[in-house]
Amino acid sequence: MTTVRAGGIALGIESFGAEGAPLMLLVGGTTMLSWPDALCERLAAGGRRVVRYDLRDSGESTTEDPLAPAYTLRDLAADAAALVEELGGGPAHLAGIGVGGMVAQVAALDRPEAFSALTLVGTRAVAPGPVDDDLPDHDGETMGRLFSRSLPDWGDREAVADFAASGAEIRGDDPVAARATAARIWDRTPGTGPAVQMANQMGLVFSRLDCAPRWRERLSGIGIPTLVVHGRRDRFFPVGNGEALARGIPGARLLVLDEAATSLPDAAAGAVAEAMLAL
């Protein structure tokens, strides 16, 4: 892992594979560890230079004030294009997971020359907040259970890991994997301030981010090969969101993972890597 400057912003990155191989850029959702090691390794073994990175206010990237972000969704999309330019080897295959998938959609629309293919995992085509009438919203019971929990002591690594594990169990994800990932995220977080730790662990900066203007109506303008991946058991962004994305993007392929929920399980790494490498 290292930090590079792209467009004047420091971004934490980690690379897999040969430097001269075709570039595949994985947008964190919000930290790079949203992308499983097993998938990154499979993609690199398939002949790609895989670079996963942290969004602003997470991991090793520029941290300002996640309670009042002074940047927009469009700025995060511009970061992706600037990072491709800084790394060289573009145009790149761009992939986004969760809220990182929103960044990836806008980046592909705003800077089409920077990207050769697009993968969208567990995301939707509208910003956080009220959902369009034809899209399934977060599962109410799941959200109630998630947000009725007491927040942990963000300065206590084990408490944060326990909190992540309980959240994973509620969402239908693997609590053991979630605990391990949360501990790794905690270790990489610059400081133990509650707002910074929460931004790294929960991505709540997106609830305060300016995501205007809407982009869903522009999806038909995406002209690069696109893969949409979604867990059938996803209770946070139910699978209908992925189905709508695939319908909205010309020629997009939809891969539904029957046994997956919100996170990408290691068991799905082979199938997801194969589909991504085929773009």
C-alpha positions in Angstrom: 0.0 0.0 0.0 1.1 3.5 -0.7 -0.2 7.0 -1.3 -0.2 8.9 -4.6 -1.3 12.4 -5.5 -3.9 12.7 -8.3 -5.5 15.9 -9.2 -4.0 17.5 -6.1 -5.6 14.9 -3.8 -3.7 12.2 -1.8 -5.3 8.8 -2.5 -4.3 5.6 -0.7 -3.8 2.7 -3.2 -2.7 -0.9 -3.3 -1.5 -2.7 -6.4 -1.7 -6.3 -7.5 -0.2 -7.8 -10.7 2.4 -6.6 -13.3 2.8 -2.9 -13.6 2.6 -3.0 -17.4 -0.6 -5.0 -17.6 -3.9 -3.5 -18.5 -5.2 -1.3 -15.6 -8.2 -2.2 -13.6 -9.2 0.5 -11.0 -11.3 -0.6 -8.1 -13.2 2.3 -6.3 -13.5 1.7 -2.5 -16.8 1.7 -0.9 -15.5 3.7 1.0 -12.2 2.0 1.8 -10.2 -0.1 -0.6 -10.8 -3.1 1.7 -14.4 -3.3 0.4 -12.7 -5.2 -2.4 -11.7 -8.7 -1.1 -8.1 -9.8 -1.4 -9.2 -13.0 -3.1 -10.9 -11.1 -5.9 -7.9 -8.8 -6.4 -5.5 -11.7 -6.6 -7.7 -13.6 -9.1 -7.9 -10.5 -11.4 -4.2 -10.0 -11.2 -3.6 -13.7 -12.1 -5.8 -13.0 -15.1 -3.3 -10.6 -16.5 -4.4 -7.3 -15.1 -2.8 -4.6 -13.0 -5.3 -4.2 -10.2 -5.3 -1.0 -8.2 -7.8 -0.6 -5.4 -8.1 2.7 -3.6 -9.6 4.6 -0.7 -12.1 7.4 -1.3 -11.5 10.7 0.4 -12.0 10.7 4.2 -11.1 7.0 4.4 -8.0 4.9 4.7 -4.8 6.6 3.6 -6.6 9.1 1.4 -7.0 12.8 2.2 -8.9 13.2 5.4 -10.6 16.5 6.1 -14.0 16.6 7.9 -16.3 13.7 7.1 -19.1 15.4 9.0 -19.0 18.3 6.5 -17.4 17.2 3.2 -16.2 20.1 1.1 -16.4 18.0 -2.1 -19.1 16.4 -4.2 -19.9 13.1 -5.8 -18.6 14.7 -9.0 -15.3 15.5 -7.3 -14.9 11.8 -6.3 -15.6 10.8 -9.9 -12.9 13.2 -11.1 -10.5 11.6 -8.6 -11.0 8.3 -10.4 -10.1 9.8 -13.8 -7.1 11.7 -12.3 -5.8 8.5 -10.7 -5.9 6.7 -14.1 -3.9 9.5 -15.6 -1.4 9.4 -12.7 -1.0 5.7 -12.9 -0.7 5.5 -16.6 -1.9 2.6 -18.7 -5.4 4.0 -19.4 -8.1 3.8 -20.4 -8.9 1.6 -17.5 -11.5 -0.9 -16.5 -13.3 0.9 -13.7 -15.1 -1.0 -10.9 -17.1 0.4 -8.0 -18.8 -1.4 -5.1 -21.6 0.0 -2.9 -21.4 3.8 -2.7 -18.2 3.4 -4.8 -20.5 2.2 -7.6 -22.2 5.6 -7.6 -18.8 7.2 -8.0 -18.0 4.8 -10.9 -21.2 5.5 -12.7 -20.7 9.3 -12.6 -17.0 8.9 -13.6 -17.9 6.7 -16.6 -20.5 9.3 -17.7 -18.4 12.5 -17.1 -15.0 11.2 -18.3 -15.7 8.4 -20.8 -12.3 8.7 -22.4 -10.6 7.5 -19.2 -12.3 4.2 -19.0 -12.6 1.1 -21.2 -15.0 -1.0 -19.2 -17.3 -0.7 -16.1 -18.2 -3.1 -13.3 -20.8 -2.1 -10.8 -21.2 -4.2 -7.6 -24.0 -4.0 -5.1 -25.0 -0.4 -5.9 -27.9 1.6 -7.4 -28.4 4.5 -9.9 -29.6 7.1 -7.4 -27.9 9.0 -4.6 -28.5 8.2 -0.9 -31.9 9.5 0.3 -35.4 9.0 -1.1 -35.4 6.3 -3.7 -37.2 6.3 -7.1 -40.7 4.7 -6.9 -39.6 1.8 -9.2 -36.5 0.9 -7.2 -36.6 -1.2 -4.0 -35.5 0.7 -1.0 -33.5 -0.6 2.0 -35.2 -3.4 3.9 -37.0 -1.6 6.7 -36.5 -4.3 9.4 -32.8 -4.6 8.5 -32.2 -0.9 8.7 -34.1 -0.7 12.0 -31.9 -3.3 13.5 -28.7 -1.8 12.1 -29.4 1.7 13.4 -30.9 0.8 16.7 -27.6 -0.6 18.0 -25.4 1.5 20.3 -22.4 2.9 18.6 -19.1 1.4 19.8 -16.2 3.1 21.4 -14.4 4.0 18.2 -11.0 4.0 20.0 -11.5 0.4 21.0 -10.4 -1.9 18.1 -12.2 -5.0 19.4 -15.4 -3.1 20.1 -15.3 -1.7 16.5 -14.7 -5.2 15.1 -17.6 -6.6 17.2 -19.9 -3.9 15.9 -19.0 -4.7 12.3 -19.6 -8.4 12.9 -23.0 -7.8 14.4 -23.9 -5.5 11.5 -22.8 -8.2 9.0 -25.0 -10.8 10.7 -28.0 -8.4 10.4 -27.3 -7.8 6.7 -26.8 -11.5 5.9 -23.0 -11.2 5.4 -20.2 -13.3 6.9 -19.6 -11.9 10.5 -16.2 -13.5 10.7 -15.0 -11.9 7.5 -16.6 -8.6 8.5 -14.8 -8.7 11.9 -11.4 -9.2 10.3 -12.0 -6.5 7.7 -13.1 -4.0 10.3 -10.0 -4.6 12.3 -7.8 -4.0 9.2 -9.7 -0.8 8.5 -9.3 0.3 12.1 -5.5 -0.3 11.8 -5.4 1.9 8.7 -7.5 4.7 10.0 -5.6 8.0 10.7 -6.5 8.6 14.4 -9.4 7.3 16.5 -11.7 10.4 16.4 -15.3 9.2 16.3 -16.2 11.0 13.0 -13.1 9.7 11.2 -13.6 6.1 12.4 -17.3 6.2 11.6 -16.5 7.4 8.1 -14.1 4.6 7.5 -16.3 1.8 9.0 -19.7 2.9 7.8 -19.3 5.3 4.9 -21.8 7.8 6.5 -20.0 10.7 4.7 -22.2 9.8 1.7 -25.3 10.9 3.7 -23.9 14.4 3.9 -22.4 14.5 0.4 -23.7 16.7 -2.4 -24.7 14.1 -5.1 -26.5 16.5 -7.4 -27.4 16.4 -10.3 -29.1 13.1 -10.8 -27.4 10.8 -13.2 -29.8 7.8 -13.7 -31.4 9.4 -16.7 -28.0 9.5 -18.4 -27.2 5.8 -18.0 -28.1 5.2 -21.7 -25.1 7.3 -22.6 -22.6 4.7 -21.1 -21.0 3.2 -24.2 -18.4 0.9 -22.7 -18.8 -2.8 -21.8 -20.5 -3.0 -18.5 -21.0 -5.8 -15.9 -23.5 -5.4 -13.0 -23.0 -7.7 -10.0 -25.5 -8.0 -7.2 -26.2 -10.3 -4.3 -29.7 -11.9 -4.4 -29.8 -11.7 -0.6 -28.8 -8.0 -0.4 -31.0 -6.2 2.1 -29.3 -2.9 1.9 -29.6 -2.3 -1.9 -32.0 -5.1 -2.8 -31.3 -6.9 -6.1 -33.9 -4.9 -8.0 -31.5 -2.0 -8.0 -28.9 -4.1 -9.9 -31.5 -5.3 -12.3 -32.6 -1.7 -13.0 -28.9 -0.7 -13.6 -28.5 -3.5 -16.1 -31.6 -2.5 -17.9 -30.6 1.1 -18.1 -27.1 0.6 -19.5 -27.0 -0.5 -23.1 -25.7 -4.1 -23.5 -24.9 -4.5 -19.7 -24.6 -8.0 -18.4 -26.2 -8.9 -15.0 -24.5 -11.4 -12.7 -26.7 -12.2 -9.7 -24.9 -14.1 -6.9 -27.5 -16.3 -5.3 -25.7 -16.8 -2.0 -24.3 -13.2 -1.5 -25.8 -10.3 0.4 -24.2 -6.9 0.7 -20.5 -7.9 0.6 -18.6 -9.9 -2.0 -17.8 -13.3 -0.4 -14.5 -15.0 -1.1 -16.5 -17.9 -2.5 -17.7 -15.7 -5.3 -14.3 -14.4 -6.3 -13.8 -16.9 -9.1 -17.2 -16.2 -10.8 -16.9 -12.4 -10.4 -13.3 -12.4 -11.7 -14.2 -14.5 -14.7 -17.0 -12.1 -15.6 -14.9 -9.0 -15.1 -12.0 -10.4 -17.2 -14.4 -11.2 -20.0 -15.3 -7.5 -20.5 
